[in-house]
């Protein structure tokens, strides 16, 4: 079952820098969650898009300017059930894609903007990895200093 773009957007809006840092090591966009006793729990897929061989995760930065459309960003298949063969067949079927935009002042290898629907405001997507890119960290720090978090 698919969630609507508005529902997904509302769910992503509350993602903090801490949560971003905690999950960026999951470069595939999904991974197992464990319960308090260390037992294996249900798996969970984070919202990640792929653009030009980089993966990006939503970050709640609201003060940015989206520039020109640069293509489309695709949601990679998340195999959160461990059924490798099923993941391949799902990947061949239908892949979700979103319009991708450059962000003024940032390199597209660090961050892009995506629109979940044509009428939606663009959402900030930062490259996944161990740490936020320095330019993205600067934007987030500036926003926090203004008290917008």
Secondary structure as the mmCIF struct_conf table of DSSP 4:
data_model
#
loop_
_struct_conf.conf_type_id
_struct_conf.id
_struct_conf.beg_label_comp_id
_struct_conf.beg_label_asym_id
_struct_conf.beg_label_seq_id
_struct_conf.end_label_comp_id
_struct_conf.end_label_asym_id
_struct_conf.end_label_seq_id
HELX_LH_PP_P HELX_LH_PP_P1 UNK A 2 UNK A 4
HELX_RH_AL_P HELX_RH_AL_P1 UNK A 5 UNK A 13
TURN_TY1_P TURN_TY1_P1 UNK A 14 UNK A 14
HELX_RH_AL_P HELX_RH_AL_P2 UNK A 17 UNK A 23
TURN_TY1_P TURN_TY1_P2 UNK A 24 UNK A 25
TURN_TY1_P TURN_TY1_P3 UNK A 27 UNK A 28
BEND BEND1 UNK A 29 UNK A 29
STRN STRN1 UNK A 30 UNK A 34
TURN_TY1_P TURN_TY1_P4 UNK A 36 UNK A 37
BEND BEND2 UNK A 38 UNK A 38
STRN STRN2 UNK A 40 UNK A 45
STRN STRN3 UNK A 48 UNK A 51
TURN_TY1_P TURN_TY1_P5 UNK A 52 UNK A 53
STRN STRN4 UNK A 54 UNK A 58
STRN STRN5 UNK A 66 UNK A 74
HELX_LH_PP_P HELX_LH_PP_P2 UNK A 75 UNK A 77
TURN_TY1_P TURN_TY1_P6 UNK A 80 UNK A 81
BEND BEND3 UNK A 82 UNK A 82
HELX_RH_AL_P HELX_RH_AL_P3 UNK A 84 UNK A 92
BEND BEND4 UNK A 93 UNK A 93
STRN STRN6 UNK A 97 UNK A 103
TURN_TY1_P TURN_TY1_P7 UNK A 104 UNK A 105
BEND BEND5 UNK A 106 UNK A 106
TURN_TY1_P TURN_TY1_P8 UNK A 108 UNK A 110
STRN STRN7 UNK A 111 UNK A 115
BEND BEND6 UNK A 116 UNK A 117
TURN_TY1_P TURN_TY1_P9 UNK A 118 UNK A 119
BEND BEND7 UNK A 120 UNK A 120
HELX_LH_PP_P HELX_LH_PP_P3 UNK A 121 UNK A 122
STRN STRN8 UNK A 123 UNK A 127
HELX_LH_PP_P HELX_LH_PP_P4 UNK A 128 UNK A 128
BEND BEND8 UNK A 129 UNK A 131
HELX_RH_AL_P HELX_RH_AL_P4 UNK A 134 UNK A 145
TURN_TY1_P TURN_TY1_P10 UNK A 146 UNK A 147
#
